[in-house]
Amino acid sequence: MEFISDCNASPDTIGSARELLSGALGDTDRCNEYLQRHCRHWGLARLALVDRSILRLGVHELLDGRTPPKVVIAESLKLAREFSTAESPRFINGVLDSVAKELATGNGQLATGNDNDND
């Protein structure tokens, strides 16, 4: 949370970031359940800490349902490009898109994920 405090963002943005981070931390077990189903051939322990954290934030936000899945995925990809490896955006895109489709199908809605792979 210290990183959030040190940024030059508006108070509203800082508040939203704190809320998202707190929610994801409190929802870790549920997020991990989704990730274990959708990280094919990768155990969570094998994922880089940064990628695992980005995925948990993304899954939490998808589960929350207030932000459109395409926006959640796009923002997660920005984080991966900024803070992780060159291969991470493609992997994160695939996992979050798969989770979004599961959630959309489970709710009886059309699946809406990030159809364009903007790596």
C-alpha positions in Angstrom: 0.0 0.0 0.0 3.0 2.3 0.4 3.4 2.4 -3.4 -0.1 3.8 -3.7 0.6 6.5 -1.1 3.7 7.6 -2.9 2.1 8.2 -6.3 0.8 11.5 -7.5 -2.7 10.4 -8.3 -5.9 12.1 -7.2 -7.4 11.2 -3.8 -10.3 9.4 -5.7 -7.8 7.3 -7.6 -5.8 6.5 -4.5 -9.0 5.5 -2.7 -10.1 3.2 -5.5 -6.7 1.6 -5.7 -6.7 0.9 -2.0 -10.2 -0.5 -2.2 -9.2 -2.8 -5.1 -6.0 -4.0 -3.4 -7.8 -4.6 0.0 -10.6 -6.5 -1.8 -8.1 -8.7 -3.8 -6.1 -9.5 -0.6 -9.3 -10.4 1.2 -10.5 -12.5 -1.7 -7.2 -14.4 -2.4 -8.6 -17.9 -1.8 -11.6 -17.4 -4.1 -9.3 -15.8 -6.8 -6.9 -18.7 -6.4 -9.7 -21.2 -7.1 -10.4 -19.5 -10.5 -6.7 -19.2 -11.3 -6.0 -22.9 -10.6 -8.8 -23.8 -13.0 -7.6 -21.5 -15.8 -3.8 -21.5 -15.5 -3.4 -24.6 -17.6 -0.3 -26.6 -16.9 0.9 -23.9 -14.4 0.6 -24.3 -10.6 0.2 -21.0 -8.8 3.5 -21.5 -7.1 5.2 -21.6 -10.5 3.9 -18.2 -11.5 6.1 -15.2 -11.0 4.9 -13.1 -8.0 4.1 -10.1 -10.2 2.1 -12.2 -12.6 0.2 -14.0 -9.8 -0.6 -10.6 -8.2 -1.8 -9.1 -11.4 -4.0 -12.1 -12.1 -5.5 -12.0 -8.6 -6.3 -8.3 -9.0 -7.9 -9.0 -12.3 -9.9 -12.0 -11.1 -11.1 -10.1 -8.1 -12.2 -7.2 -10.3 -13.9 -9.6 -12.7 -15.7 -11.2 -9.8 -16.7 -7.8 -8.4 -18.5 -7.1 -11.7 -18.4 -3.3 -11.6 -15.9 -2.9 -14.4 -16.4 -4.4 -17.8 -14.2 -7.5 -18.5 -12.5 -5.9 -21.5 -11.4 -3.0 -19.3 -10.2 -5.3 -16.5 -8.2 -7.3 -19.0 -6.7 -4.2 -20.7 -5.6 -2.7 -17.4 -4.1 -6.0 -16.3 -2.1 -6.1 -19.6 -0.8 -2.6 -19.0 0.4 -3.7 -15.5 2.1 -6.8 -17.0 3.8 -4.8 -19.7 5.1 -2.3 -17.2 6.1 -4.6 -14.4 6.6 -8.1 -15.8 8.3 -10.0 -18.6 7.7 -9.8 -22.3 5.8 -13.1 -22.3 3.5 -12.2 -19.4 0.8 -10.1 -21.2 -0.1 -13.0 -23.5 -0.4 -15.4 -20.6 -2.3 -13.0 -18.4 -4.6 -12.1 -21.4 -5.4 -15.8 -21.9 -6.1 -16.6 -18.3 -8.3 -13.5 -17.6 -10.2 -14.0 -20.8 -10.9 -17.6 -19.8 -12.1 -16.5 -16.4 -14.3 -13.8 -17.9 -15.9 -16.2 -20.2 -16.6 -18.7 -17.4 -18.2 -15.9 -15.3 -20.2 -14.6 -18.2 -21.5 -18.1 -19.2 -22.2 -18.9 -15.5 -24.4 -15.8 -15.3 -26.3 -16.6 -18.5 -24.7 -13.6 -20.3 -22.7 -13.5 -23.5 -19.0 -14.1 -22.9 -17.1 -10.8 -23.1 -13.4 -10.9 -22.9 -10.5 -9.3 -24.6 -10.7 -10.7 -28.1 -7.7 -8.8 -29.4 -4.3 -9.9 -28.2 -2.6 -6.5 -27.8 0.8 -7.8 -26.8 
